[in-house]
Amino acid sequence: MPEDTIVLGDVEITRVVEWSGPVRTVRFIIPDSTEEIWQDNRDWLAPDFWTPDDDAYRCHIQTWVLRSEGRTILVDTGVGNDRERPQIPLFAGLKTDYLERLRRTGVEPEDVDVVVNTHIHYDHVGWNTELRDGEWQPTFPNATYLIPRADYLYFNPENPSRTRAPRDEHERIRWEGGKLVFNDSIAPVYRAGQAVLWEGAYRIDGNLLLEPAPGHTPGSSVLTLRSGTDRAVFVGDMMHSPVQVLEPGWNSCFCDDLKLAAKTRRAYLSRAAELGELVIPAHWPGHGAAEVRKDGDGFAISAWAPFSRD
């Protein structure tokens, strides 16, 4: 079994980290969060999720590799190499050994059967494609790419009326960056005939079901795993930090519809607490995932996943 792998029912889950480090500060990423909540929970938020000395938010950009019913499924594909990213210069022109890290888990690009993009943001769709002979081409030639239709329509620059006009220079840069993301990471797989635009719900196999979870983006989704008595839910960017477990009403600075994002977050945390689902966000470092329980008006971490703290 590959390193940093757990098994839930009949499904293997392997963690592949593309990039790890600090991004801005915790209260830039979670603007509503208070200094008190970070300090009161310092004993477990630091250093995995927060470094108090510089107030830095710490994250992983990672892919979850699932092996289910004989197929290999990737959940989100990171930033990718060679990208122009004016909205976040930290990840412009990135050069990582991501594909080699996949290979070390036993996965060649040709082996991938399904790619799940939980939503269309730059750090979830990047390795959908790679630059070959000066053109963006699908990285995984035999894969079906599952893309939420709502996000495809929202971010498609050919449908500008579906995207709110930029309100300031910061939003303009993000909007222009979003067009680049769509053009280098989404459009090529659609043109290649490898994209499936789904809505409502989409069953991948007997263990895995895609469900809508709008708010962070219009098409944000979760991947629910149910196999035997085991339960998990891959929640993408529904939670950037564990403080959003404690206070589900707090959004990240990247959420599109704040009220809907908070409502969706609370609903899925409630379900996870009730059903004993392992909650697996896209960007948590440390143990990467956790079980949750109800705690007053919010929730609490009841157990961490057994992934390695790297």
Phi and psi in degrees as GROMACS dihedral restraints (atoms count N, CA, C in turn):
[ dihedral_restraints ]
;  ai    aj    ak    al  type     phi  dphi    fc
    3     4     5     6     1   -60.0    20    10
    4     5     6     7     1   155.4    20    10
    6     7     8     9     1   -61.9    20    10
    7     8     9    10     1   151.5    20    10
    9    10    11    12     1    56.0    20    10
   10    11    12    13     1    50.6    20    10
   12    13    14    15     1  -125.0    20    10
   13    14    15    16     1   140.0    20    10
   15    16    17    18     1  -122.5    20    10
   16    17    18    19     1   163.2    20    10
   18    19    20    21     1  -123.1    20    10
   19    20    21    22     1   126.5    20    10
   21    22    23    24     1  -119.0    20    10
   22    23    24    25     1   114.8    20    10
   24    25    26    27     1    58.2    20    10
   25    26    27    28     1  -123.1    20    10
   27    28    29    30     1   -99.3    20    10
   28    29    30    31     1    14.0    20    10
   30    31    32    33     1  -114.1    20    10
   31    32    33    34     1   128.4    20    10
   33    34    35    36     1   -90.6    20    10
   34    35    36    37     1   137.7    20    10
   36    37    38    39     1  -125.0    20    10
   37    38    39    40     1   120.9    20    10
   39    40    41    42     1  -119.6    20    10
   40    41    42    43     1   137.4    20    10
   42    43    44    45     1   -96.2    20    10
   43    44    45    46     1   128.3    20    10
   45    46    47    48     1  -125.7    20    10
   46    47    48    49     1   113.1    20    10
   48    49    50    51     1   -92.5    20    10
   49    50    51    52     1   125.6    20    10
   51    52    53    54     1   -84.9    20    10
   52    53    54    55     1   -43.8    20    10
   54    55    56    57     1  -150.3    20    10
   55    56    57    58     1   147.2    20    10
   57    58    59    60     1  -144.7    20    10
   58    59    60    61     1   137.4    20    10
   60    61    62    63     1   163.2    20    10
   61    62    63    64     1  -170.1    20    10
   63    64    65    66     1   -84.8    20    10
   64    65    66    67     1   145.2    20    10
   66    67    68    69     1  -135.6    20    10
   67    68    69    70     1   112.0    20    10
   69    70    71    72     1    55.3    20    10
   70    71    72    73     1  -144.2    20    10
   72    73    74    75     1  -122.2    20    10
   73    74    75    76     1   163.3    20    10
   75    76    77    78     1   -64.0    20    10
   76    77    78    79     1   -35.3    20    10
   78    79    80    81     1   -86.8    20    10
   79    80    81    82     1    -8.3    20    10
   81    82    83    84     1   -76.3    20    10
   82    83    84    85     1   -43.8    20    10
   84    85    86    87     1   -72.4    20    10
   85    86    87    88     1   -42.4    20    10
   87    88    89    90     1  -116.5    20    10
   88    89    90    91     1    82.7    20    10
   90    91    92    93     1   -60.6    20    10
   91    92    93    94     1   -32.0    20    10
   93    94    95    96     1   -81.8    20    10
   94    95    96    97     1   -10.9    20    10
   96    97    98    99     1   -68.6    20    10
   97    98    99   100     1   148.6    20    10
   99   100   101   102     1  -100.3    20    10
  100   101   102   103     1   155.1    20    10
  102   103   104   105     1   -60.4    20    10
  103   104   105   106     1   -33.7    20    10
  105   106   107   108     1   -63.1    20    10
  106   107   108   109     1   -41.4    20    10
  108   109   110   111     1   -67.4    20    10
  109   110   111   112     1   -34.1    20    10
  111   112   113   114     1   -68.5    20    10
  112   113   114   115     1   -45.0    20    10
  114   115   116   117     1   -67.5    20    10
  115   116   117   118     1   -40.3    20    10
  117   118   119   120     1   -65.6    20    10
  118   119   120   121     1   -24.5    20    10
  120   121   122   123     1  -115.3    20    10
  121   122   123   124     1    22.3    20    10
  123   124   125   126     1   -57.1    20    10
  124   125   126   127     1   -34.7    20    10
  126   127   128   129     1   -62.8    20    10
  127   128   129   130     1   -23.1    20    10
  129   130   131   132     1  -121.4    20    10
  130   131   132   133     1   -17.7    20    10
  132   133   134   135     1   -77.3    20    10
  133   134   135   136     1   -30.9    20    10
  135   136   137   138     1  -101.7    20    10
  136   137   138   139     1   141.2    20    10
  138   139   140   141     1   -97.1    20    10
  139   140   141   142     1     1.8    20    10
  141   142   143   144     1   -63.5    20    10
  142   143   144   145     1   -44.4    20    10
  144   145   146   147     1  -107.1    20    10
  145   146   147   148     1   -11.3    20    10
  147   148   149   150     1  -160.7    20    10
  148   149   150   151     1   134.9    20    10
  150   151   152   153     1  -110.6    20    10
  151   152   153   154     1   107.5    20    10
  153   154   155   156     1   -59.2    20    10
  154   155   156   157     1   -31.8    20    10
  156   157   158   159     1   -60.7    20    10
  157   158   159   160     1   -37.3    20    10
  159   160   161   162     1  -117.0    20    10
  160   161   162   163     1     6.4    20    10
  162   163   164   165     1    60.8    20    10
  163   164   165   166     1    24.7    20    10
  165   166   167   168     1   -78.2    20    10
  166   167   168   169     1   138.0    20    10
  168   169   170   171     1   -80.2    20    10
  169   170   171   172     1   130.8    20    10
  171   172   173   174     1  -114.2    20    10
  172   173   174   175     1   138.9    20    10
  174   175   176   177     1  -147.7    20    10
  175   176   177   178     1   161.0    20    10
  177   178   179   180     1  -105.4    20    10
  178   179   180   181     1   145.1    20    10
  180   181   182   183     1  -109.6    20    10
  181   182   183   184     1   119.3    20    10
  183   184   185   186     1  -149.6    20    10
  184   185   186   187     1   161.9    20    10
  186   187   188   189     1  -116.5    20    10
  187   188   189   190     1   139.7    20    10
  189   190   191   192     1   -99.6    20    10
  190   191   192   193     1   120.3    20    10
  192   193   194   195     1   -98.0    20    10
  193   194   195   196     1   120.3    20    10
  195   196   197   198     1  -111.7    20    10
  196   197   198   199     1   136.6    20    10
  198   199   200   201     1  -115.5    20    10
  199   200   201   202     1   112.2    20    10
  201   202   203   204     1  -142.8    20    10
  202   203   204   205     1   128.3    20    10
  204   205   206   207     1    50.5    20    10
  205   206   207   208     1    41.4    20    10
  207   208   209   210     1    81.8    20    10
  208   209   210   211     1     3.5    20    10
  210   211   212   213     1  -118.0    20    10
  211   212   213   214     1   157.9    20    10
  213   214   215   216     1  -107.8    20    10
  214   215   216   217     1   125.1    20    10
  216   217   218   219     1  -126.3    20    10
  217   218   219   220     1   129.3    20    10
  219   220   221   222     1  -103.0    20    10
  220   221   222   223     1   131.2    20    10
  222   223   224   225     1  -105.5    20    10
  223   224   225   226     1   106.3    20    10
  225   226   227   228     1    69.2    20    10
  226   227   228   229     1   147.2    20    10
  228   229   230   231     1  -127.8    20    10
  229   230   231   232     1    21.5    20    10
  231   232   233   234     1    71.1    20    10
  232   233   234   235     1  -157.4    20    10
  234   235   236   237     1   -87.4    20    10
  235   236   237   238     1   -42.2    20    10
  237   238   239   240     1    86.7    20    10
  238   239   240   241     1   162.4    20    10
  240   241   242   243     1   -92.9    20    10
  241   242   243   244     1   157.8    20    10
  243   244   245   246     1    66.5    20    10
  244   245   246   247     1    27.6    20    10
  246   247   248   249     1   -94.0    20    10
  247   248   249   250     1   147.2    20    10
  249   250   251   252     1   -92.9    20    10
  250   251   252   253     1   116.6    20    10
  252   253   254   255     1  -134.8    20    10
  253   254   255   256     1    76.3    20    10
  255   256   257   258     1   -62.5    20    10
  256   257   258   259     1   -25.5    20    10
  258   259   260   261     1   -72.9    20    10
  259   260   261   262     1   -19.4    20    10
  261   262   263   264     1  -152.3    20    10
  262   263   264   265     1    84.4    20    10
  264   265   266   267     1   -55.2    20    10
  265   266   267   268     1   -25.2    20    10
  267   268   269   270     1   -53.1    20    10
  268   269   270   271     1   -32.8    20    10
  270   271   272   273     1  -109.2    20    10
  271   272   273   274     1    13.4    20    10
  273   274   275   276     1   -77.2    20    10
  274   275   276   277     1   136.7    20    10
  276   277   278   279     1    62.6    20    10
  277   278   279   280     1    29.2    20    10
  279   280   281   282     1   -60.8    20    10
  280   281   282   283     1   144.9    20    10
  282   283   284   285     1  -133.3    20    10
  283   284   285   286     1   102.0    20    10
  285   286   287   288     1  -124.9    20    10
  286   287   288   289     1   168.4    20    10
  288   289   290   291     1   -98.6    20    10
  289   290   291   292     1    37.7    20    10
  291   292   293   294     1   -53.4    20    10
  292   293   294   295     1   -47.2    20    10
  294   295   296   297     1   -64.7    20    10
  295   296   297   298     1   -33.7    20    10
  297   298   299   300     1   -68.7    20    10
  298   299   300   301     1   -35.1    20    10
  300   301   302   303     1   -66.0    20    10
  301   302   303   304     1   -38.5    20    10
  303   304   305   306     1   -61.2    20    10
  304   305   306   307     1   -43.6    20    10
  306   307   308   309     1   -61.5    20    10
  307   308   309   310     1   -34.8    20    10
  309   310   311   312     1   -67.2    20    10
  310   311   312   313     1   -17.5    20    10
  312   313   314   315     1   -92.6    20    10
  313   314   315   316     1     3.6    20    10
  315   316   317   318     1    91.3    20    10
  316   317   318   319     1    15.9    20    10
  318   319   320   321     1  -115.6    20    10
  319   320   321   322     1   113.0    20    10
  321   322   323   324     1   -88.1    20    10
  322   323   324   325     1   155.2    20    10
  324   325   326   327     1   -53.0    20    10
  325   326   327   328     1   -34.9    20    10
  327   328   329   330     1   -70.9    20    10
  328   329   330   331     1   -16.8    20    10
  330   331   332   333     1   -82.2    20    10
  331   332   333   334     1   -15.7    20    10
  333   334   335   336     1   -76.5    20    10
  334   335   336   337     1   125.8    20    10
  336   337   338   339     1   -94.8    20    10
  337   338   339   340     1   -36.5    20    10
  339   340   341   342     1  -140.0    20    10
  340   341   342   343     1   135.7    20    10
  342   343   344   345     1  -114.8    20    10
  343   344   345   346     1   125.5    20    10
  345   346   347   348     1  -104.0    20    10
  346   347   348   349     1   119.8    20    10
  348   349   350   351     1   -99.7    20    10
  349   350   351   352     1   108.9    20    10
  351   352   353   354     1   -62.8    20    10
  352   353   354   355     1   -27.9    20    10
  354   355   356   357     1  -166.7    20    10
  355   356   357   358     1   171.9    20    10
  357   358   359   360     1   -99.9    20    10
  358   359   360   361     1    87.7    20    10
  360   361   362   363     1  -128.7    20    10
  361   362   363   364     1   156.1    20    10
  363   364   365   366     1   -54.0    20    10
  364   365   366   367     1   -32.6    20    10
  366   367   368   369     1   -94.9    20    10
  367   368   369   370     1    17.4    20    10
  369   370   371   372     1  -128.3    20    10
  370   371   372   373     1    -8.5    20    10
  372   373   374   375     1  -129.7    20    10
  373   374   375   376     1     0.3    20    10
  375   376   377   378     1   -60.2    20    10
  376   377   378   379     1   -46.2    20    10
  378   379   380   381     1   -83.0    20    10
  379   380   381   382     1    11.6    20    10
  381   382   383   384     1   -54.8    20    10
  382   383   384   385     1   -32.9    20    10
  384   385   386   387     1  -134.4    20    10
  385   386   387   388     1   165.7    20    10
  387   388   389   390     1  -142.1    20    10
  388   389   390   391     1   156.4    20    10
  390   391   392   393     1   -84.4    20    10
  391   392   393   394     1   114.9    20    10
  393   394   395   396     1  -131.7    20    10
  394   395   396   397     1   125.9    20    10
  396   397   398   399     1    54.5    20    10
  397   398   399   400     1    37.9    20    10
  399   400   401   402     1    78.3    20    10
  400   401   402   403     1     7.2    20    10
  402   403   404   405     1  -130.0    20    10
  403   404   405   406     1   147.1    20    10
  405   406   407   408     1   -79.5    20    10
  406   407   408   409     1   122.4    20    10
  408   409   410   411     1  -131.3    20    10
  409   410   411   412     1   151.7    20    10
  411   412   413   414     1   -55.9    20    10
  412   413   414   415     1   131.6    20    10
  414   415   416   417     1   -71.4    20    10
  415   416   417   418     1   -33.9    20    10
  417   418   419   420     1  -112.2    20    10
  418   419   420   421     1    95.3    20    10
  420   421   422   423     1   -68.3    20    10
  421   422   423   424     1   -21.1    20    10
  423   424   425   426     1  -106.7    20    10
  424   425   426   427     1     8.2    20    10
  426   427   428   429     1   -92.5    20    10
  427   428   429   430     1   149.4    20    10
  429   430   431   432     1   -93.7    20    10
  430   431   432   433     1   126.6    20    10
  432   433   434   435     1   -97.2    20    10
  433   434   435   436     1   118.9    20    10
  435   436   437   438     1   -96.7    20    10
  436   437   438   439     1   114.1    20    10
  438   439   440   441     1  -125.4    20    10
  439   440   441   442     1   128.8    20    10
  441   442   443   444     1   -61.0    20    10
  442   443   444   445     1   127.2    20    10
  444   445   446   447     1   -58.8    20    10
  445   446   447   448     1   -39.7    20    10
  447   448   449   450     1   -59.9    20    10
  448   449   450   451     1   -39.9    20    10
  450   451   452   453     1   -72.4    20    10
  451   452   453   454     1   -38.2    20    10
  453   454   455   456     1   -57.7    20    10
  454   455   456   457     1   -44.5    20    10
  456   457   458   459     1   -70.9    20    10
  457   458   459   460     1   -38.4    20    10
  459   460   461   462     1   -68.2    20    10
  460   461   462   463     1   -41.5    20    10
  462   463   464   465     1   -94.9    20    10
  463   464   465   466     1    -7.4    20    10
  465   466   467   468     1   -67.7    20    10
  466   467   468   469     1   117.0    20    10
  468   469   470   471     1   -64.7    20    10
  469   470   471   472     1   -12.2    20    10
  471   472   473   474     1   -78.8    20    10
  472   473   474   475     1    -7.5    20    10
  474   475   476   477     1  -120.5    20    10
  475   476   477   478     1    58.7    20    10
  477   478   479   480     1   -62.4    20    10
  478   479   480   481     1   -24.2    20    10
  480   481   482   483     1   -68.2    20    10
  481   482   483   484     1   -18.1    20    10
  483   484   485   486     1   -82.7    20    10
  484   485   486   487     1   -13.2    20    10
  486   487   488   489     1  -110.5    20    10
  487   488   489   490     1   130.9    20    10
  489   490   491   492     1   -58.1    20    10
  490   491   492   493     1   137.6    20    10
  492   493   494   495     1   -63.2    20    10
  493   494   495   496     1   141.7    20    10
  495   496   497   498     1   -59.0    20    10
  496   497   498   499     1   136.4    20    10
  498   499   500   501     1   -91.5    20    10
  499   500   501   502     1   -19.7    20    10
  501   502   503   504     1  -155.8    20    10
  502   503   504   505     1  -178.4    20    10
  504   505   506   507     1   -63.8    20    10
  505   506   507   508     1   -37.5    20    10
  507   508   509   510     1   -60.7    20    10
  508   509   510   511     1   -45.6    20    10
  510   511   512   513     1   -67.3    20    10
  511   512   513   514     1   -33.7    20    10
  513   514   515   516     1   -62.8    20    10
  514   515   516   517     1   -42.8    20    10
  516   517   518   519     1   -63.8    20    10
  517   518   519   520     1   -41.9    20    10
  519   520   521   522     1   -63.2    20    10
  520   521   522   523     1   -40.2    20    10
  522   523   524   525     1   -65.3    20    10
  523   524   525   526     1   -45.2    20    10
  525   526   527   528     1   -63.2    20    10
  526   527   528   529     1   -40.3    20    10
  528   529   530   531     1   -63.1    20    10
  529   530   531   532     1   -36.6    20    10
  531   532   533   534     1   -63.1    20    10
  532   533   534   535     1   -36.4    20    10
  534   535   536   537     1   -63.4    20    10
  535   536   537   538     1   -40.4    20    10
  537   538   539   540     1   -62.6    20    10
  538   539   540   541     1   -43.4    20    10
  540   541   542   543     1   -58.7    20    10
  541   542   543   544     1   -47.7    20    10
  543   544   545   546     1   -60.8    20    10
  544   545   546   547     1   -44.4    20    10
  546   547   548   549     1   -72.6    20    10
  547   548   549   550     1   -30.2    20    10
  549   550   551   552     1   -98.9    20    10
  550   551   552   553     1   -17.7    20    10
  552   553   554   555     1  -120.9    20    10
  553   554   555   556     1   -19.3    20    10
  555   556   557   558     1  -111.7    20    10
  556   557   558   559     1   -53.8    20    10
  558   559   560   561     1   -55.9    20    10
  559   560   561   562     1   -40.6    20    10
  561   562   563   564     1   -62.2    20    10
  562   563   564   565     1   -37.8    20    10
  564   565   566   567     1   -74.9    20    10
  565   566   567   568     1   -29.5    20    10
  567   568   569   570     1   -68.2    20    10
  568   569   570   571     1   -44.8    20    10
  570   571   572   573     1   -62.9    20    10
  571   572   573   574     1   -32.3    20    10
  573   574   575   576     1   -76.4    20    10
  574   575   576   577     1    -3.9    20    10
  576   577   578   579     1    76.6    20    10
  577   578   579   580     1    18.2    20    10
  579   580   581   582     1  -101.3    20    10
  580   581   582   583     1    -4.2    20    10
  582   583   584   585     1   -93.8    20    10
  583   584   585   586     1   137.7    20    10
  585   586   587   588     1  -115.5    20    10
  586   587   588   589     1   118.9    20    10
  588   589   590   591     1   -92.8    20    10
  589   590   591   592     1   113.1    20    10
  591   592   593   594     1  -110.3    20    10
  592   593   594   595     1   158.1    20    10
  594   595   596   597     1  -150.8    20    10
  595   596   597   598     1   160.9    20    10
  597   598   599   600     1    80.7    20    10
  598   599   600   601     1   -75.1    20    10
  600   601   602   603     1  -168.5    20    10
  601   602   603   604     1   158.4    20    10
  603   604   605   606     1  -145.8    20    10
  604   605   606   607     1   118.7    20    10
  606   607   608   609     1   -90.2    20    10
  607   608   609   610     1   122.4    20    10
  609   610   611   612     1   -83.7    20    10
  610   611   612   613     1   -44.9    20    10
  612   613   614   615     1  -161.7    20    10
  613   614   615   616     1  -168.9    20    10
  615   616   617   618     1   -66.3    20    10
  616   617   618   619     1   -16.8    20    10
  618   619   620   621     1  -101.7    20    10
  619   620   621   622     1   -21.1    20    10
  621   622   623   624     1  -128.7    20    10
  622   623   624   625     1   130.4    20    10
  624   625   626   627     1  -135.8    20    10
  625   626   627   628     1   128.1    20    10
  627   628   629   630     1   -88.0    20    10
  628   629   630   631     1   135.4    20    10
  630   631   632   633     1  -135.0    20    10
  631   632   633   634     1   148.9    20    10
  633   634   635   636     1   -70.6    20    10
  634   635   636   637     1   145.1    20    10
  636   637   638   639     1  -147.4    20    10
  637   638   639   640     1    63.9    20    10
  639   640   641   642     1   -71.3    20    10
  640   641   642   643     1   159.8    20    10
  642   643   644   645     1   137.8    20    10
  643   644   645   646     1   -59.1    20    10
  645   646   647   648     1   -59.6    20    10
  646   647   648   649     1   -47.5    20    10
  648   649   650   651     1  -135.7    20    10
  649   650   651   652     1   165.9    20    10
  651   652   653   654     1   -59.6    20    10
  652   653   654   655     1   -32.3    20    10
  654   655   656   657     1  -105.8    20    10
  655   656   657   658     1    11.1    20    10
  657   658   659   660     1   -52.1    20    10
  658   659   660   661     1   142.5    20    10
  660   661   662   663     1  -139.3    20    10
  661   662   663   664     1   165.5    20    10
  663   664   665   666     1  -123.4    20    10
  664   665   666   667     1   153.0    20    10
  666   667   668   669     1  -110.1    20    10
  667   668   669   670     1   114.6    20    10
  669   670   671   672     1   -94.9    20    10
  670   671   672   673     1   131.3    20    10
  672   673   674   675     1  -111.8    20    10
  673   674   675   676     1   124.8    20    10
  675   676   677   678     1  -136.1    20    10
  676   677   678   679     1   114.0    20    10
  678   679   680   681     1  -143.9    20    10
  679   680   681   682     1   117.5    20    10
  681   682   683   684     1    60.9    20    10
  682   683   684   685     1  -129.1    20    10
  684   685   686   687     1   -95.6    20    10
  685   686   687   688     1     1.9    20    10
  687   688   689   690     1   -91.1    20    10
  688   689   690   691     1   146.7    20    10
  690   691   692   693     1  -137.7    20    10
  691   692   693   694     1   141.2    20    10
  693   694   695   696     1  -153.3    20    10
  694   695   696   697     1   159.5    20    10
  696   697   698   699     1  -142.6    20    10
  697   698   699   700     1   122.0    20    10
  699   700   701   702     1   -87.3    20    10
  700   701   702   703     1   112.0    20    10
  702   703   704   705     1  -103.5    20    10
  703   704   705   706     1     7.6    20    10
  705   706   707   708     1    57.2    20    10
  706   707   708   709     1  -128.0    20    10
  708   709   710   711     1   -97.6    20    10
  709   710   711   712     1    20.3    20    10
  711   712   713   714     1   -59.3    20    10
  712   713   714   715     1   -31.2    20    10
  714   715   716   717     1  -137.9    20    10
  715   716   717   718     1   115.0    20    10
  717   718   719   720     1   -84.3    20    10
  718   719   720   721     1   -22.9    20    10
  720   721   722   723     1  -146.1    20    10
  721   722   723   724     1   151.7    20    10
  723   724   725   726     1   -62.8    20    10
  724   725   726   727     1   -17.1    20    10
  726   727   728   729     1   -64.4    20    10
  727   728   729   730     1   -20.6    20    10
  729   730   731   732     1   -77.1    20    10
  730   731   732   733     1   -14.7    20    10
  732   733   734   735     1   -72.4    20    10
  733   734   735   736     1   -44.4    20    10
  735   736   737   738     1   -66.1    20    10
  736   737   738   739     1   -39.0    20    10
  738   739   740   741     1  -130.7    20    10
  739   740   741   742     1    86.5    20    10
  741   742   743   744     1   -64.7    20    10
  742   743   744   745     1   -14.8    20    10
  744   745   746   747     1   -77.7    20    10
  745   746   747   748     1    -9.6    20    10
  747   748   749   750     1   -86.6    20    10
  748   749   750   751     1   123.4    20    10
  750   751   752   753     1   -96.2    20    10
  751   752   753   754     1   164.3    20    10
  753   754   755   756     1   -83.2    20    10
  754   755   756   757     1   164.4    20    10
  756   757   758   759     1   -68.8    20    10
  757   758   759   760     1    -8.2    20    10
  759   760   761   762     1   -97.7    20    10
  760   761   762   763     1    -3.6    20    10
  762   763   764   765     1   -72.1    20    10
  763   764   765   766     1   139.5    20    10
  765   766   767   768     1   -84.7    20    10
  766   767   768   769     1   -50.9    20    10
  768   769   770   771     1  -114.6    20    10
  769   770   771   772     1   101.7    20    10
  771   772   773   774     1   -65.1    20    10
  772   773   774   775     1   -45.0    20    10
  774   775   776   777     1   -65.0    20    10
  775   776   777   778     1   -43.7    20    10
  777   778   779   780     1   -68.4    20    10
  778   779   780   781     1   -39.5    20    10
  780   781   782   783     1   -60.4    20    10
  781   782   783   784     1   -43.1    20    10
  783   784   785   786     1   -66.6    20    10
  784   785   786   787     1   -41.2    20    10
  786   787   788   789     1   -63.0    20    10
  787   788   789   790     1   -43.9    20    10
  789   790   791   792     1   -64.1    20    10
  790   791   792   793     1   -42.1    20    10
  792   793   794   795     1   -61.2    20    10
  793   794   795   796     1   -46.7    20    10
  795   796   797   798     1   -62.9    20    10
  796   797   798   799     1   -40.4    20    10
  798   799   800   801     1   -63.3    20    10
  799   800   801   802     1   -44.1    20    10
  801   802   803   804     1   -75.4    20    10
  802   803   804   805     1   -31.5    20    10
  804   805   806   807     1   -66.0    20    10
  805   806   807   808     1   -39.3    20    10
  807   808   809   810     1   -61.4    20    10
  808   809   810   811     1   -43.6    20    10
  810   811   812   813     1   -64.1    20    10
  811   812   813   814     1   -43.4    20    10
  813   814   815   816     1   -61.5    20    10
  814   815   816   817     1   -40.9    20    10
  816   817   818   819     1   -66.6    20    10
  817   818   819   820     1   -39.1    20    10
  819   820   821   822     1   -70.6    20    10
  820   821   822   823     1   -41.3    20    10
  822   823   824   825     1   -96.2    20    10
  823   824   825   826     1    -5.3    20    10
  825   826   827   828     1    72.3    20    10
  826   827   828   829     1    33.4    20    10
  828   829   830   831     1   -76.9    20    10
  829   830   831   832     1   139.0    20    10
  831   832   833   834     1   -76.0    20    10
  832   833   834   835     1   123.0    20    10
  834   835   836   837     1   -91.4    20    10
  835   836   837   838     1   121.6    20    10
  837   838   839   840     1  -121.9    20    10
  838   839   840   841     1    94.1    20    10
  840   841   842   843     1   -77.0    20    10
  841   842   843   844     1   170.0    20    10
  843   844   845   846     1   -76.8    20    10
  844   845   846   847     1   -31.2    20    10
  846   847   848   849     1  -121.1    20    10
  847   848   849   850     1     6.0    20    10
  849   850   851   852     1   -72.1    20    10
  850   851   852   853     1   129.1    20    10
  852   853   854   855     1   -79.3    20    10
  853   854   855   856     1  -151.0    20    10
  855   856   857   858     1    56.6    20    10
  856   857   858   859     1  -133.8    20    10
  858   859   860   861     1   -76.3    20    10
  859   860   861   862     1    -9.6    20    10
  861   862   863   864     1    83.3    20    10
  862   863   864   865     1   -21.1    20    10
  864   865   866   867     1  -161.5    20    10
  865   866   867   868     1   162.7    20    10
  867   868   869   870     1  -156.7    20    10
  868   869   870   871     1   156.2    20    10
  870   871   872   873     1   -90.7    20    10
  871   872   873   874     1   148.7    20    10
  873   874   875   876     1  -125.8    20    10
  874   875   876   877     1   159.9    20    10
  876   877   878   879     1  -137.4    20    10
  877   878   879   880     1   157.2    20    10
  879   880   881   882     1   -68.0    20    10
  880   881   882   883     1   140.8    20    10
  882   883   884   885     1  -149.2    20    10
  883   884   885   886     1    94.2    20    10
  885   886   887   888     1    63.9    20    10
  886   887   888   889     1  -130.4    20    10
  888   889   890   891     1   -81.2    20    10
  889   890   891   892     1    -9.0    20    10
  891   892   893   894     1  -123.9    20    10
  892   893   894   895     1  -146.7    20    10
  894   895   896   897     1  -138.3    20    10
  895   896   897   898     1   170.2    20    10
  897   898   899   900     1  -140.9    20    10
  898   899   900   901     1   157.9    20    10
  900   901   902   903     1   -76.6    20    10
  901   902   903   904     1   125.3    20    10
  903   904   905   906     1  -102.5    20    10
  904   905   906   907     1   -25.6    20    10
  906   907   908   909     1  -164.2    20    10
  907   908   909   910     1   143.5    20    10
  909   910   911   912     1   -91.9    20    10
  910   911   912   913     1   151.7    20    10
  912   913   914   915     1   -69.5    20    10
  913   914   915   916     1   155.6    20    10
  915   916   917   918     1   -85.3    20    10
  916   917   918   919     1    26.6    20    10
  918   919   920   921     1   -72.3    20    10
  919   920   921   922     1   153.5    20    10
  921   922   923   924     1   -70.2    20    10
  922   923   924   925     1   146.1    20    10
  924   925   926   927     1   -87.7    20    10
  925   926   927   928     1   100.5    20    10
